[in-house]
Amino acid sequence: MTANPPAGYPRITPYLLYEDPAAALDWLSKAFNLRERLRHEEHGVIDHAEMEFDDGLVMLANPGSGYRSPRRLGSATALVHIYVDDIYAHYERAKEAGAEIRAEPKEKPYGTVQYSAVDPEGHIWLFSEQVREPEPEWKIG
């Protein structure tokens, strides 16, 4: 038996929990240009869904009535990072869709331009575009 993931799945995949997964699927598509690839409902509740961005994947679901989103808890403990091709166009799309912008696009010493946004349930998303070679202290290897 192999330890590899099934075809079309990366080894590491963020799995986000939402109080309203249907609204999240629609909003993430509109604001961040993620594409829905799978939606499974049981008893009228989305218990598993998947969204793609190029070769990346995000899973999401509603874990049940006891779950509270980061927005309702007042704190997030993680973020999702995605590389995009045109950071400024992506940023404008997110703003137009009503994303709460935490940080405007800014060039970093490791050669990326980044911005961060919060979705309606309080999950933090960080978007980057590599625009130049990183400074020597930021190079891997």
Phi and psi restraints in degrees (value plus and minus 20) as a CYANA .aco file:
   2 THR   PHI    -112.2   -72.2
   2 THR   PSI     133.2   173.2
   3 ALA   PHI    -114.8   -74.8
   3 ALA   PSI     -17.5    22.5
   4 ASN   PHI     -91.6   -51.6
   4 ASN   PSI     131.8   171.8
   5 PRO   PHI     -92.5   -52.5
   5 PRO   PSI     144.9   184.9
   6 PRO   PHI     -83.6   -43.6
   6 PRO   PSI     140.2   180.2
   7 ALA   PHI     -75.4   -35.4
   7 ALA   PSI     115.0   155.0
   8 GLY   PHI      67.1   107.1
   8 GLY   PSI     -15.3    24.7
   9 TYR   PHI    -142.2  -102.2
   9 TYR   PSI     111.8   151.8
  10 PRO   PHI     -95.2   -55.2
  10 PRO   PSI     145.4   185.4
  11 ARG   PHI     -88.4   -48.4
  11 ARG   PSI     -53.1   -13.1
  12 ILE   PHI    -140.7  -100.7
  12 ILE   PSI     108.5   148.5
  13 THR   PHI    -158.8  -118.8
  13 THR   PSI     101.8   141.8
  14 PRO   PHI     -86.3   -46.3
  14 PRO   PSI     122.2   162.2
  15 TYR   PHI    -145.5  -105.5
  15 TYR   PSI      88.7   128.7
  16 LEU   PHI    -121.1   -81.1
  16 LEU   PSI     123.1   163.1
  17 LEU   PHI    -123.2   -83.2
  17 LEU   PSI     114.3   154.3
  18 TYR   PHI    -151.1  -111.1
  18 TYR   PSI     121.6   161.6
  19 GLU   PHI     -88.1   -48.1
  19 GLU   PSI     -53.8   -13.8
  20 ASP   PHI    -149.0  -109.0
  20 ASP   PSI      61.2   101.2
  21 PRO   PHI     -80.1   -40.1
  21 PRO   PSI     -54.4   -14.4
  22 ALA   PHI     -82.9   -42.9
  22 ALA   PSI     -65.2   -25.2
  23 ALA   PHI     -84.6   -44.6
  23 ALA   PSI     -58.4   -18.4
  24 ALA   PHI     -82.9   -42.9
  24 ALA   PSI     -64.3   -24.3
  25 LEU   PHI     -78.0   -38.0
  25 LEU   PSI     -67.3   -27.3
  26 ASP   PHI     -83.6   -43.6
  26 ASP   PSI     -66.5   -26.5
  27 TRP   PHI     -87.4   -47.4
  27 TRP   PSI     -63.9   -23.9
  28 LEU   PHI     -83.0   -43.0
  28 LEU   PSI     -53.4   -13.4
  29 SER   PHI     -86.9   -46.9
  29 SER   PSI     -68.4   -28.4
  30 LYS   PHI     -88.1   -48.1
  30 LYS   PSI     -67.2   -27.2
  31 ALA   PHI    -101.9   -61.9
  31 ALA   PSI     -62.4   -22.4
  32 PHE   PHI    -132.9   -92.9
  32 PHE   PSI     -18.2    21.8
  33 ASN   PHI      45.7    85.7
  33 ASN   PSI       6.4    46.4
  34 LEU   PHI     -96.7   -56.7
  34 LEU   PSI     130.2   170.2
  35 ARG   PHI    -132.4   -92.4
  35 ARG   PSI     107.3   147.3
  36 GLU   PHI     -88.6   -48.6
  36 GLU   PSI     111.4   151.4
  37 ARG   PHI    -138.8   -98.8
  37 ARG   PSI     -38.1     1.9
  38 LEU   PHI    -176.2  -136.2
  38 LEU   PSI     120.1   160.1
  39 ARG   PHI    -163.0  -123.0
  39 ARG   PSI     102.0   142.0
  40 HIS   PHI    -140.4  -100.4
  40 HIS   PSI     106.8   146.8
  41 GLU   PHI    -136.6   -96.6
  41 GLU   PSI     122.7   162.7
  42 GLU   PHI    -154.5  -114.5
  42 GLU   PSI     105.0   145.0
  43 HIS   PHI      36.3    76.3
  43 HIS   PSI      18.0    58.0
  44 GLY   PHI      57.8    97.8
  44 GLY   PSI     -12.7    27.3
  45 VAL   PHI    -140.6  -100.6
  45 VAL   PSI     114.2   154.2
  46 ILE   PHI     -93.0   -53.0
  46 ILE   PSI      92.6   132.6
  47 ASP   PHI    -120.4   -80.4
  47 ASP   PSI     -26.0    14.0
  48 HIS   PHI    -187.0  -147.0
  48 HIS   PSI     115.5   155.5
  49 ALA   PHI    -166.9  -126.9
  49 ALA   PSI     139.3   179.3
  50 GLU   PHI    -156.7  -116.7
  50 GLU   PSI     121.8   161.8
  51 MET   PHI    -150.0  -110.0
  51 MET   PSI     123.6   163.6
  52 GLU   PHI    -131.1   -91.1
  52 GLU   PSI     132.6   172.6
  53 PHE   PHI    -163.7  -123.7
  53 PHE   PSI      86.4   126.4
  54 ASP   PHI      30.6    70.6
  54 ASP   PSI    -138.2   -98.2
  55 ASP   PHI    -114.7   -74.7
  55 ASP   PSI     -11.6    28.4
  56 GLY   PHI    -116.9   -76.9
  56 GLY   PSI     142.1   182.1
  57 LEU   PHI    -162.4  -122.4
  57 LEU   PSI     119.3   159.3
  58 VAL   PHI    -147.9  -107.9
  58 VAL   PSI     111.4   151.4
  59 MET   PHI    -123.1   -83.1
  59 MET   PSI     132.6   172.6
  60 LEU   PHI    -173.2  -133.2
  60 LEU   PSI     139.0   179.0
  61 ALA   PHI    -188.3  -148.3
  61 ALA   PSI     151.2   191.2
  62 ASN   PHI    -124.7   -84.7
  62 ASN   PSI      97.8   137.8
  63 PRO   PHI    -103.0   -63.0
  63 PRO   PSI     -22.2    17.8
  64 GLY   PHI     108.7   148.7
  64 GLY   PSI     157.3   197.3
  65 SER   PHI     -86.6   -46.6
  65 SER   PSI     -41.2    -1.2
  66 GLY   PHI    -100.2   -60.2
  66 GLY   PSI     -30.8     9.2
  67 TYR   PHI     -94.9   -54.9
  67 TYR   PSI     122.5   162.5
  68 ARG   PHI    -147.9  -107.9
  68 ARG   PSI     110.9   150.9
  69 SER   PHI     -86.6   -46.6
  69 SER   PSI     140.9   180.9
  70 PRO   PHI     -75.5   -35.5
  70 PRO   PSI     -55.3   -15.3
  71 ARG   PHI     -81.0   -41.0
  71 ARG   PSI     -65.4   -25.4
  72 ARG   PHI     -93.6   -53.6
  72 ARG   PSI     -49.8    -9.8
  73 LEU   PHI     -98.5   -58.5
  73 LEU   PSI     -41.7    -1.7
  74 GLY   PHI      64.0   104.0
  74 GLY   PSI      -6.0    34.0
  75 SER   PHI    -180.6  -140.6
  75 SER   PSI     121.4   161.4
  76 ALA   PHI    -133.6   -93.6
  76 ALA   PSI     126.6   166.6
  77 THR   PHI    -133.9   -93.9
  77 THR   PSI     -20.7    19.3
  78 ALA   PHI    -173.3  -133.3
  78 ALA   PSI     148.4   188.4
  79 LEU   PHI    -161.0  -121.0
  79 LEU   PSI     142.1   182.1
  80 VAL   PHI    -128.5   -88.5
  80 VAL   PSI     110.5   150.5
  81 HIS   PHI    -130.2   -90.2
  81 HIS   PSI     112.6   152.6
  82 ILE   PHI    -155.8  -115.8
  82 ILE   PSI     112.8   152.8
  83 TYR   PHI    -104.7   -64.7
  83 TYR   PSI     113.4   153.4
  84 VAL   PHI    -142.4  -102.4
  84 VAL   PSI     144.8   184.8
  85 ASP   PHI    -105.4   -65.4
  85 ASP   PSI     -54.6   -14.6
  86 ASP   PHI    -152.5  -112.5
  86 ASP   PSI      70.5   110.5
  87 ILE   PHI     -79.3   -39.3
  87 ILE   PSI     -58.9   -18.9
  88 TYR   PHI     -91.4   -51.4
  88 TYR   PSI     -59.1   -19.1
  89 ALA   PHI     -85.9   -45.9
  89 ALA   PSI     -60.9   -20.9
  90 HIS   PHI     -82.7   -42.7
  90 HIS   PSI     -63.5   -23.5
  91 TYR   PHI     -79.9   -39.9
  91 TYR   PSI     -66.1   -26.1
  92 GLU   PHI     -83.0   -43.0
  92 GLU   PSI     -60.4   -20.4
  93 ARG   PHI     -80.4   -40.4
  93 ARG   PSI     -66.8   -26.8
  94 ALA   PHI     -82.3   -42.3
  94 ALA   PSI     -64.5   -24.5
  95 LYS   PHI     -81.2   -41.2
  95 LYS   PSI     -65.5   -25.5
  96 GLU   PHI     -81.9   -41.9
  96 GLU   PSI     -49.8    -9.8
  97 ALA   PHI    -104.5   -64.5
  97 ALA   PSI     -20.3    19.7
  98 GLY   PHI      71.6   111.6
  98 GLY   PSI      -3.6    36.4
  99 ALA   PHI     -82.3   -42.3
  99 ALA   PSI     120.1   160.1
 100 GLU   PHI     -99.1   -59.1
 100 GLU   PSI      91.3   131.3
 101 ILE   PHI    -103.4   -63.4
 101 ILE   PSI     102.3   142.3
 102 ARG   PHI    -108.9   -68.9
 102 ARG   PSI     -57.0   -17.0
 103 ALA   PHI    -164.3  -124.3
 103 ALA   PSI     110.1   150.1
 104 GLU   PHI     -88.0   -48.0
 104 GLU   PSI     141.0   181.0
 105 PRO   PHI     -77.9   -37.9
 105 PRO   PSI     113.0   153.0
 106 LYS   PHI    -169.9  -129.9
 106 LYS   PSI     118.4   158.4
 107 GLU   PHI     -97.2   -57.2
 107 GLU   PSI     116.3   156.3
 108 LYS   PHI    -127.6   -87.6
 108 LYS   PSI     138.9   178.9
 109 PRO   PHI     -85.6   -45.6
 109 PRO   PSI     -34.8     5.2
 110 TYR   PHI    -112.7   -72.7
 110 TYR   PSI      -3.6    36.4
 111 GLY   PHI      69.0   109.0
 111 GLY   PSI      -8.9    31.1
 112 THR   PHI    -134.4   -94.4
 112 THR   PSI     135.6   175.6
 113 VAL   PHI    -123.4   -83.4
 113 VAL   PSI     111.0   151.0
 114 GLN   PHI    -151.9  -111.9
 114 GLN   PSI     131.6   171.6
 115 TYR   PHI    -162.2  -122.2
 115 TYR   PSI     139.6   179.6
 116 SER   PHI    -149.2  -109.2
 116 SER   PSI     130.3   170.3
 117 ALA   PHI    -163.1  -123.1
 117 ALA   PSI     141.1   181.1
 118 VAL   PHI    -139.8   -99.8
 118 VAL   PSI     113.9   153.9
 119 ASP   PHI    -102.3   -62.3
 119 ASP   PSI     152.7   192.7
 120 PRO   PHI     -78.5   -38.5
 120 PRO   PSI     -43.0    -3.0
 121 GLU   PHI    -119.0   -79.0
 121 GLU   PSI     -15.1    24.9
 122 GLY   PHI      77.4   117.4
 122 GLY   PSI     -15.3    24.7
 123 HIS   PHI     -94.2   -54.2
 123 HIS   PSI     118.8   158.8
 124 ILE   PHI    -115.8   -75.8
 124 ILE   PSI     114.0   154.0
 125 TRP   PHI    -142.2  -102.2
 125 TRP   PSI     113.5   153.5
 126 LEU   PHI    -137.1   -97.1
 126 LEU   PSI     105.7   145.7
 127 PHE   PHI    -136.4   -96.4
 127 PHE   PSI     119.3   159.3
 128 SER   PHI    -156.8  -116.8
 128 SER   PSI     130.8   170.8
 129 GLU   PHI    -150.9  -110.9
 129 GLU   PSI     107.8   147.8
 130 GLN   PHI     -97.5   -57.5
 130 GLN   PSI      97.5   137.5
 131 VAL   PHI    -131.7   -91.7
 131 VAL   PSI     -34.3     5.7
 132 ARG   PHI    -181.4  -141.4
 132 ARG   PSI     151.9   191.9
 133 GLU   PHI     -86.0   -46.0
 133 GLU   PSI     121.6   161.6
 134 PRO   PHI     -89.1   -49.1
 134 PRO   PSI     136.0   176.0
 135 GLU   PHI     -83.2   -43.2
 135 GLU   PSI     133.7   173.7
 136 PRO   PHI     -70.5   -30.5
 136 PRO   PSI     -60.2   -20.2
 137 GLU   PHI     -89.3   -49.3
 137 GLU   PSI     -31.8     8.2
 138 TRP   PHI    -122.1   -82.1
 138 TRP   PSI     -19.6    20.4
 139 LYS   PHI    -100.1   -60.1
 139 LYS   PSI     121.3   161.3
 140 ILE   PHI    -105.0   -65.0
 140 ILE   PSI     116.0   156.0
